[in-house]
Amino acid sequence: MTPRIRPVGPDDLAAVRAALVASWHATYDALHGAAKVTEITDRWHALPALSRQVDRPGTVFLMAEGADGGVLGSSLAHVDEGEEACLRRLYVAPGTEGRGLGRLLLDETLARLAERAAWLEVEPRNTRAIRFYEREGFVLDRPAQGCGGRADLEAVIMRRPERPIARAVVDADAQDLFGLLTLAFAEYPGCYVDPHDDYPEIVRPATRLAQAKTTFWVIEDRSGRVRACCGVTAPEADGTAELTKLYVRPDQRRRGLGAWLIRLVEDAARAAGARRLVLYTDTRFTKAHRLYEHMGFSRFGAERVLHDVSGSVEYGYGKALG
């Protein structure tokens, strides 16, 4: 029978604590000694501490429940200041390893945080946990400054990027694309979206972009709304393709979507025979400039004046495709 994954409630806390304490002793007594493990769990997993984690905004606190109602494991995660998912805790009860409980808890926990990029801290000698997270797409990033705020505990940070799914644009995306561009431009004084004169292609995006020999993708959020987009033109005779209309909705930023779309465009341009990728970006879009430079693009040529409703002046950026 598949365990039931559900939120932890106040009446579950004593059983969740007991399972956590047992898991910690089984995992860490050999590394830190039973006395230190007891001291840590008495602080981190005390009932008042666990109680404060129930129904906290932006936090997911789940448990795996067996057929008899027993606690088979639990997890805790929250959205951090960088809008990433921070997995603070995931443990299964001793004797339940190898049944897929960890994966069930991990998948449900991150799904409830909108499948955003995630990170965690793990004891570097806990090789079993590290192998588990590696199988789930996490990679070792860097040493942490202690673990859970304690300088006497070693830890390394593991990260898993968001795994978005891009699809081809359709004409029905026009309204979402107009909203996406409006939100992006609203961050910069004097920038406006005129879909009829400056951006007529977004009125019927699939039809008109195809006519312009542009391949265009969108990424949806969980409600089906467009949260990011980007396109690439077919290579010219000199092997140059253009990256066009890379936008990420403000509430979806800092999740790696922009970098992921750039890599998607680069791969598509190479497959089409392009040897160089260029893009043009408004001189006011400083956040975008930092992303492009981070991704290996360099500024080239003179500024380009568009004479549009926003008085746009653009920088050119280019990158050789190896």
N, C-alpha and C positions, 0 to 999 in steps of 0.2 A: 504494500500500500504506500502511495506517495505521501510523504509528510505534508502537513498543512503549514504553509508559510503565512504568518499573520502578524499584525502589530502587537507589541507587548503592551499589556494593560497593567494597572496598579495591582491587580490580584495575582499577576504572574511573577512579580518581582522576586519573591523569595525563591521560587524554583529556578528562575533565570540566574540569580546570584549563585545558587548551589552548583548549577552546571558550569558557570564561569570559573568558580573556585576550583572545581575538580579538573577542568580543562587546563587551567594555569599550572596547577601542581603537576599534572601529567606531562605538560610541555616544558616547564621551566625549572623544576626542582633540580634536575641534573646540571643546569646551566648556572643558576643563581643560588641554589640552596633553598630548602623548604621554608626556613625562617624568613628570608627576604621575600619569597613569593607570598607568604602569608601577610607580611607587612604591606605589600603592594596591593593585593586584592582587598585587604581590609579598608584601604583608602579608596582605590579606584572603583571597587565593586560593592561598596557599602550601600545598603538599601536607600539612604537619603540621596546618594549620588545617582543611583540608577533611577530613582523616582523623578529627579529633575530632568531626565532624558526622555520621559514619556510625554508624547504630544507636544514636544518643543518645536516651534516653527522652523522650517528648513531642515529638520532632522528626521531620519528614518531609523526606527528602533524596532527590529523584527525578531521573531523567534520561529524555529521549526518545531512543530508539535506532532508527537507521535499519536498512534491510534488510541493509546491509553491516556492521552492528555499530557504526557510527560514532555519535558523540554529536551529536545535533541541538539539544540544549538541556538545561537543568537548572533545578531549583527547590529552594528551601529554606524551610521554615516550621516554627514551633513554637508551642506553647500558652504564652501569657504569664501573668503573675501574676493578671490579670483574667479568666482563662479564655477569652480571645479568641485567634483564630489570627493570628499575626504573620507575614506573608509577608516574609521577609528577602531573598529573591533569586528572580528568574525571568528567565532570558535564553535566547534562541534563537541558534543560530550564524548568523553573517553569511551572507546568501544564502538562508536558509530562511524569511525573513519572508513573511507572506501565505498560509501553508499551514495555518493553524489550530493550529500547534504550541503557541503561547502559551496558547490556550484549553484545549487538551488537558492541558497541564501544570498550569494553574491549577485546572481542575475536579478532576483527580485528587488534587492536593495538598490542597485544602480538603475534599474528600470523606473523605480519610483522617484529617482532624481533626474529623470529625462535623459538617461543614457549619455550624460556629459562626460568629458574627460575626467579621469579619476586618479587618485594617488593614495598611498598608504605608507606607514612605517612598519618595518618588520625587523626583529632581532636577526643579525647577520648569521648567527649560528643555527637558526631555525631553518635548516635546509629543506625540510619537508614542506613548510609553508611557502618558502621561496619557489620551490618547484611547482607547487599548486598555482601560485599566482602567475608564474611564467606560462603555464598551460592555458591560463585564462587571458593572456594577452598583455600582462604587465611586464615591464622591463626594469632592470636595476638602473637607477638614476644617479644617486649620489649619497654620501653619508649624511645622516641627520644630526642635528645638534641635540644629542640625547634622544630619549624616547618619551613621548607624552610629557615633555617638560622636565624630565629627570636627567640630570647630567651623569648619573651613575649607571644608566642603562644605554647600551649601544643600540643603534638602529641604522638601517639604510632605508632610503626612500625608493619606492617602486612606483612607476607611472603607467597608465594605460590611456592612450589617446582616444578621443571619441571616434566611433566608427560610423560615420554618416553614410547614407545611401543617396547618390545623385541619380536623378532621372532626367530624361529629355524634356525640355519645356513644351507646353501645349498652349494653344491660344486662350484657354480658360484661365491661365495663370496671370492674365493681363492685370486684373485688379490687384492681386497680391504684389506683383512686381511694381506697380505704381505706388502702392503703399510702402514697399521696402525702400524704393528710391527716395520717397518723400521723407521718411524717417531719417535716412542717411544724410540727406542734404540739409535737413533742419538743424543739424549740429553745427553748421557753418553759416554765419551771417551773410546774407545776400545770395544764397544758393537756392534756386527754385527748380521745380520739375515741370516742364511743359511737354506733355506727351504727344502733342500734335505737331509742334514745330521742331523742338530739339530732340525728342525721343519718339518719333512716330512708330518705330519698330515695336515698342512695348504695347501698342494698341492691339496688334495681332502678332504676338512674339514668335510663335512657331512658324507661321507662314512667312513673315517678313525677314526673320533672321535666316531662314533657309534660303530665301531668295538672295540674301547677301552672302551666301556660302559661309555661314557662321554656325558652328555647332554650339549649342547652349544648354546648360544644365541648371536645374534648381534642386535645392535640398529642402524638404518639408520638416516641420516640427510634428509633434505627436498628434496635433489636431488637424494636420493636413494643410496648414498654411505655409507658404514659402518663407523660409527664414534666411536663405542665402542663395546667390546665383553667380554664374560666371560663364563666359563663352570664349571661343577661339575661332579665328578666321582660318580659311584654307590658306596654305602657304602661297606666297607670290612666286614669280619666276626666279627670284634671287634667293628663295628658301626662307623668307621671313614670314612668320605668322604673328597675328596680334591677339593678345589677351584682352578681352573686353568685358566691361560691366561686372566687375567683381564687387559685390556688395553683401554685407552680412548685417542682419537686423541687429540694432543696438543691444537688445536683451539676449542675444545669442552669441555675443562676442566673448573672447578670451577662452574659447573652447577648441581652438585650432582649426576652425572651419575655413578661414581664409587661406592658411597655409595648405590645408588639404586640397582645396579647390585649385590652387596654383599648381600643385603637383599633378592633379588630374589633367589640367590644361597642358602642362609640359609633356606628359606622357602621350596625350592625343596629338599634339603638334609633332612630336618625334615620329609617331606612327604614320603621320601623313607626309613625312619627308622634310619637315621644317628643320633648318639648321640654326635659326635664331628666333627668339621670341621678344616682341616689343609690346609696350603698353603706354598709354597716355593717361595721366592723372592730374586733376586740378591742383594747382600750387597750394591751395588751402587745405588739402587733405593730408595733413602731416602724419596722422596715424597710419594711413595707407603707405606713405613713403617709407616709414620705418619697417613695415612688413615687407615691402618689396626689396628693400636693401638687405634685410635679414635673409631673404630667400635668394640672394645672389644677383639681383638686378643692379645695374649702374645707370646713372643719369647720362643722357646723351643729347646733343643738339641744342638748338635754341628753343625758347619757350614758344608754345603754339597758342595763338589767340583765336577763340571760337566765335566771337561776336554773337553770343546767345543771350537769353534773358537774364542769365546769372553773371554776365560779364566774365566768363571763364577764361582763364589762362592755364595752360597745361604744361607739365614737364613730360619729357619722353624718357622712358626707362627701357633698357635692353639687356638681354642675357643670351649668351651662346648656349646651344643645346648640344651637349657632348654625346 
